[in-house]
Amino acid sequence: MKTYFRIALALSVLTFFAFTTPLEKKKNIITVVIDVSHGGSDAGMQHDHLAEKDLVRQIAAKMEALNSDANIQLHFTRRSDENIPLHHRVGYINSLEPDMVLSLHINANEKSEASGVSVFYSDNSSHKTQSKSFADTISSLFEAEGLFSAATAKTAPFYILKNSQAPAVLVELGYLTNADDREKLINSEIQEAIAKTLLLAIDQN
């Protein structure tokens, strides 16, 4: 009889772990929405034949291809060349209840010497502290990698940042109007390096 109870107890313990382990793993999943800016008739910043909408989509695709962490699930506001209104983007973002949001952009300036990465978060968000931490991580990593100079993260009243119900950051990945930045942005290998840096920032937050 004692042997029977030992076996029953062992089976109950195994059953407990069989049901709890997947739940524990599920809790470790990080849901991230990548907002791929512009699209369709909205080209974003342009220089000669280059358009912001195309370059950010290329970088987003590389992020998806390079993401080898099963615990990081990436979702994208667009995959094709279509113009999705901001309120639809935010609606999609909030429906997923993500852990963080990263909006990809590329800058431009009348002064061709302007260059580097700029990172923004909203000070009108309920997730201001986490957003600032995420923004600071992105700036630090780009500076450390030496891909681009990176300014200190700043606040900005961008729609995506104010209305996403999650820590949210907008990153301007260099300037199309700067020759050095432009050459980097069209280089496939450097696009991969940018994608890896962004994935690392996600992993560190």
HELIX and SHEET records of a PDB file:
HELIX    1   1 LYS A    2  LYS A   27  1                                  26    
HELIX    2   2 GLU A   52  LEU A   66  1                                  15    
HELIX    3   3 LEU A   86  LEU A   96  1                                  11    
HELIX    4   4 LYS A  128  GLU A  145  1                                  18    
HELIX    5   5 TYR A  159  ASN A  163  1                                   5    
HELIX    6   6 ALA A  179  LEU A  185  1                                   7    
HELIX    7   7 SER A  188  ASP A  203  1                                  16    
SHEET    1   A 6 ILE A  72  PHE A  76  0                                        
SHEET    2   A 6 ILE A  30  VAL A  36  1                                        
SHEET    3   A 6 MET A 100  ASN A 107  1                                        
SHEET    4   A 6 ALA A 168  TYR A 175  1                                        
SHEET    5   A 6 VAL A 117  TYR A 121 -1                                        
SHEET    6   A 6 LYS A 154  THR A 155  1                                        
SHEET    1   B 2 GLN A  46  HIS A  47  0                                        
SHEET    2   B 2 LEU A  50  ALA A  51 -1                                        
END                                                                             
